[in-house]
Amino acid sequence: MRTIGLDLAVQTAHKAVVLDEGGHFCTPILTVHTRPSELSQLLAQARDGASSAEVQIVMEPTGMAWFPVAVYHARQAGQPRQAPPLDAAICHRLGLSARL
């Protein structure tokens, strides 16, 4: 299963990266807007070369920016996950959000 890590933005484009089962980056940092065509392209990139079509998306709840992405993903690929705020804060402190 591939994982899409999505750093949501409120006023600009979101940043995304796709990871494989081993946690290795499959894509460079991608810029994505909340448009069905761009979200479809992101899912296609996540599935490209994968052994399974199953994709999970993980994002930090940022205002309501997560909602349209979550609805789209739930309709197309399954249940999205939100990183709990504590986990997100830890990632920020460790500099992991800088990769996105």
C-alpha positions as CSV (number, residue, x, y, z in Angstrom):
1,M,0.0,0.0,0.0
2,R,1.3,3.5,-0.9
3,T,0.8,6.4,1.4
4,I,0.3,10.0,0.4
5,G,1.5,12.5,3.0
6,L,-0.3,15.8,2.4
7,D,0.7,19.1,4.0
8,L,-2.5,21.2,3.7
9,A,-2.5,24.9,3.0
10,V,-5.3,27.3,3.4
11,Q,-4.5,30.0,0.9
12,T,-1.9,28.3,-1.3
13,A,-1.3,25.0,-3.0
14,H,-0.9,21.9,-0.9
15,K,2.3,19.9,-0.8
16,A,2.3,16.1,-1.2
17,V,4.7,13.2,-1.3
18,V,4.1,9.5,-2.0
19,L,5.8,6.8,0.1
20,D,6.0,3.1,-0.5
21,E,5.5,0.3,2.0
22,G,9.0,0.8,3.3
23,G,8.7,4.5,3.9
24,H,10.8,5.4,0.9
25,F,9.9,8.4,-1.2
26,C,8.3,7.4,-4.6
27,T,7.8,11.0,-5.8
28,P,9.5,14.4,-5.4
29,I,7.5,17.0,-3.5
30,L,4.3,17.6,-5.5
31,T,2.1,20.7,-5.6
32,V,-1.6,20.0,-5.5
33,H,-4.7,22.2,-5.4
34,T,-8.1,21.0,-4.1
35,R,-9.5,20.2,-7.6
36,P,-10.8,16.8,-8.6
37,S,-8.5,16.7,-11.6
38,E,-5.4,17.3,-9.5
39,L,-6.5,14.9,-6.8
40,S,-7.1,12.3,-9.4
41,Q,-3.6,12.9,-10.8
42,L,-2.1,12.5,-7.3
43,L,-3.9,9.2,-6.8
44,A,-2.7,8.0,-10.2
45,Q,0.9,9.0,-9.3
46,A,0.6,7.1,-6.0
47,R,-0.7,4.0,-7.7
48,D,1.9,4.1,-10.5
49,G,4.2,1.1,-10.2
50,A,2.6,-0.1,-6.9
51,S,1.8,-3.8,-6.3
52,S,-1.6,-2.8,-5.0
53,A,-4.1,-0.1,-6.0
54,E,-4.7,0.6,-2.3
55,V,-3.6,4.1,-1.2
56,Q,-4.0,5.8,2.1
57,I,-3.7,9.6,2.6
58,V,-2.5,11.1,5.8
59,M,-2.9,14.8,6.6
60,E,-2.9,17.2,9.5
61,P,-6.3,18.7,10.2
62,T,-5.8,22.4,9.1
63,G,-9.0,24.4,9.6
64,M,-11.5,23.0,7.1
65,A,-8.9,22.6,4.3
66,W,-8.8,18.8,5.0
67,F,-12.6,18.3,4.4
68,P,-12.9,18.5,0.5
69,V,-9.7,16.4,0.2
70,A,-11.0,13.8,2.7
71,V,-14.4,13.6,0.9
72,Y,-12.7,13.1,-2.5
73,H,-10.3,10.5,-1.2
74,A,-13.1,8.6,0.7
75,R,-15.1,8.4,-2.6
76,Q,-12.1,7.4,-4.7
77,A,-9.8,5.4,-2.5
78,G,-11.0,4.8,1.0
79,Q,-10.9,6.3,4.4
80,P,-8.4,9.1,4.9
81,R,-6.4,9.5,8.1
82,Q,-5.8,12.7,10.1
83,A,-2.6,13.0,12.0
84,P,-3.5,13.9,15.6
85,P,-2.3,17.4,16.6
86,L,0.3,16.0,19.0
87,D,1.8,13.8,16.3
88,A,1.8,16.8,13.9
89,A,3.5,18.9,16.5
90,I,6.2,16.3,17.1
91,C,6.8,16.0,13.3
92,H,7.1,19.8,13.1
93,R,9.7,19.8,15.9
94,L,11.6,17.1,14.3
95,G,11.7,19.0,11.0
96,L,9.7,16.3,9.2
97,S,7.2,18.8,7.8
98,A,10.1,20.5,6.0
99,R,10.2,17.5,3.6
100,L,6.6,18.5,2.5
